[in-house]
Amino acid sequence: MKQCSVFEEDISDNHIDNEVLKKVIKEHCSGKKMKRKLWNIKMDSLGLKTLAPGTFQNLNVGKLHLEHNELSEMTSDTFLGLEQLEELKLEHNKLTEIANNTFLHLTGCTQLDLENNKIETVESEGFTGLNALTELDLSNNKLVLTDRFMFDELIALQSLFLGSNEISTLKNYSFYKLKQCTEIDLKKNVIQFIDVFAFCGLENLNKLDLQRNKIIEISEHTFASLHRCTELSLEYNSIQKIAPDAFVNLDYLQHLYLDSNKLTDISWKICGVTKASKSVSRWRRKCLGMTLFQRNSNFPCLQKLCWMNEIFSFTENFHKCALKECSTHGW
């Protein structure tokens, strides 16, 4: 049997009514052409406001572009017949909600782009069917909170982007089923509170970005579940207090960013050191960073600390240098 070739159809940049959309798809993507493998359909910038149920039924397509339209709602039958679809791009539309079973038929989809919409809510079964999804982008929407069951169906997810939303609180077990996830981006929200078990279940997470939020305090064991985390970004918050054991179990941490916060007092117990607290005003910033985050602390792999806009490279002799500096100044 002759091997099918990959081809692409581009019907974008031409405003089209939903009533004739199926006819256009039939003209471009049916008949003899459907004997070949259709990889990429571009339907961006068409001015689409709705998609009739079954619009894409029986299309053997790998990537579907629907970005830069005016789509405001989707149903469980919108993507009927797209079981072979691998990538769906829906960014820059007017979606406000992800209803239950919206993506039920996208069982082969690995990448879903929903950024730059107006999404406020995702129902508990909104992502049902996306068992193969590895990347989800929900950045630049209006999400207020992360539901306990919102991401439960995304068992293969590796990258989750939630930046630039309106999330104020991270609830317990919000990401519990994301066992394969290695990266979560939560920057530029309005997060003030992080429940103690918010990150429970993220046993393979490598990178967590919480910069540019409104976090005031880091409580004990907040990041205790992130055993494999190598990079933690907390800069540009309003952090005034870091509780003892806030960073416990971060054995693989290499990069910690804490600059541009409101820290005035640091407990040595944060890093497993039992000495009394020292005021920032008594310590030079460099000396504080070097002694506080030493190699025999809770961060044996720490390579870089961004502290008040300074980055410290750690060497075998840095602790001795810090102690000598303290002794010289009578600290």
Helices and strands as residue ranges (DSSP letters): E 6-10, G 18-20, H 21-29, G 31-35, E 37-42, E 61-65, E 87-89, E 97-98, E 111-113, E 121-122, E 135-137, E 159-161, E 169-170, E 183-185, E 193-194, E 207-209, E 217-218, E 231-233, E 241-242, E 255-257, E 265-266, G 268-271, E 278-279, G 280-282, H 285-292, E 304-307, E 310-313, H 318-328
